[in-house]
Amino acid sequence: MKIAKLVVCLCSVAMAWASAAKPYEVNFNNPAQVSGTELKPGAYTVEVAGDKAMIHGKKQSVEAAVKIEEGNERYFVTMVRYTMVDGKYRVGSICLGGTKTKLIFEN
């Protein structure tokens, strides 16, 4: 009985670890808005969990709703596409390098 509990516990931990979001590196060349938060230019990490993307920097973090699209081919590098609204850059989408995944931000 104790062995069965141990196996179930280990399987639960393994599944949680496997489903953890993988961080991706992204660089913003311009000040950019994501979900109303203005992020300064610099290096950030993006983690995707379901329909949410968490963007973390050294001093700033923001969570945003995203739509995830899978393309036909892998993106070689991570690309950020901006839209200009009222003279400010807003992150429109991020194509994650090494994957077929494109994150479309709902600004």
LUMDO-183869 format. One line per field, with one value per residue (C-alpha): residue number from 1; x negated, y, z. Coordinates in Angstrom, 1 decimal. Layout:
// LUMDO-183869
resi <- (NUM  ...)
xx <- (X  ...)
yy <- (Y  ...)
zz <- (Z  ...)
// end
This chain:
// LUMDO-183869
resi <- (1  2  3  4  5  6  7  8  9  10  11  12  13  14  15  16  17  18  19  20  21  22  23  24  25  26  27  28  29  30  31  32  33  34  35  36  37  38  39  40  41  42  43  44  45  46  47  48  49  50  51  52  53  54  55  56  57  58  59  60  61  62  63  64  65  66  67  68  69  70  71  72  73  74  75  76  77  78  79  80  81  82  83  84  85  86  87  88  89  90  91  92  93  94  95  96  97  98  99  100  101  102  103  104  105  106  107)
xx <- (0.0  -2.8  -4.5  -1.3  -1.1  -4.8  -4.3  -1.2  -3.1  -6.1  -3.9  -2.1  -5.4  -6.7  -3.5  -3.6  -7.3  -6.6  -3.8  -5.7  -6.0  -9.3  -10.7  -11.7  -14.1  -12.8  -14.3  -12.3  -14.1  -11.6  -9.4  -6.4  -3.0  -1.6  1.9  1.6  -1.8  -4.7  -7.9  -11.3  -13.6  -15.7  -15.8  -12.8  -11.6  -8.2  -6.4  -3.2  -0.6  2.7  4.1  1.8  -1.7  -3.9  -6.6  -9.3  -12.2  -14.7  -12.3  -9.0  -6.6  -3.2  -0.6  1.4  4.1  2.8  4.1  1.8  1.3  -0.8  -2.5  -3.6  -7.4  -9.6  -10.7  -14.5  -14.6  -12.2  -10.5  -8.4  -5.8  -4.6  -1.6  -1.6  1.3  1.4  -2.3  -3.2  -4.4  -2.2  -3.2  -1.0  -2.6  -5.7  -7.0  -8.9  -12.3  -12.8  -9.1  -6.1  -4.3  -3.1  -1.6  1.0  1.6  5.1  4.4)
yy <- (0.0  2.4  1.6  2.5  5.8  6.5  5.7  7.9  10.8  10.4  10.3  13.5  15.3  14.1  15.2  18.7  19.0  17.9  20.4  23.4  26.3  26.5  30.1  31.7  34.7  37.8  41.2  44.4  47.0  49.7  50.6  48.4  48.1  44.7  44.6  48.3  48.0  49.7  47.6  49.2  48.0  45.0  41.3  39.4  35.9  34.7  31.7  30.4  28.6  27.9  31.1  33.3  34.6  35.9  38.3  38.7  41.2  42.3  44.9  44.5  41.6  41.4  38.7  38.9  37.0  35.4  33.4  30.6  29.6  26.8  27.4  25.0  25.6  26.3  29.9  30.2  33.1  34.8  37.7  40.5  42.3  45.6  47.7  51.5  52.9  56.6  56.9  54.0  50.5  47.6  44.0  42.4  39.0  37.0  34.1  31.8  30.7  27.0  26.3  26.6  28.7  32.2  34.2  36.8  39.4  40.6  44.3)
zz <- (0.0  0.8  -2.5  -4.4  -2.6  -3.4  -7.1  -7.3  -5.6  -7.9  -11.0  -9.9  -9.4  -12.8  -14.6  -12.9  -13.9  -17.5  -18.0  -16.6  -19.0  -20.9  -20.8  -24.1  -24.5  -26.2  -26.7  -27.1  -29.1  -28.3  -25.3  -25.8  -24.3  -23.3  -21.6  -20.7  -19.1  -20.8  -20.9  -21.3  -24.1  -23.1  -22.5  -21.1  -20.8  -22.0  -20.4  -21.9  -19.8  -21.5  -23.0  -20.8  -21.4  -18.6  -19.6  -17.0  -17.0  -14.3  -12.9  -14.7  -15.2  -17.0  -17.7  -20.9  -22.7  -25.9  -28.8  -29.8  -33.4  -34.7  -38.1  -40.7  -40.3  -37.3  -36.7  -36.7  -34.3  -31.9  -33.7  -32.1  -34.2  -33.1  -33.9  -33.6  -31.6  -30.6  -31.2  -29.0  -29.9  -28.7  -29.0  -31.6  -31.8  -30.8  -33.0  -30.7  -32.2  -32.5  -32.4  -34.7  -32.1  -32.6  -29.7  -30.7  -28.0  -27.3  -26.6)
// end
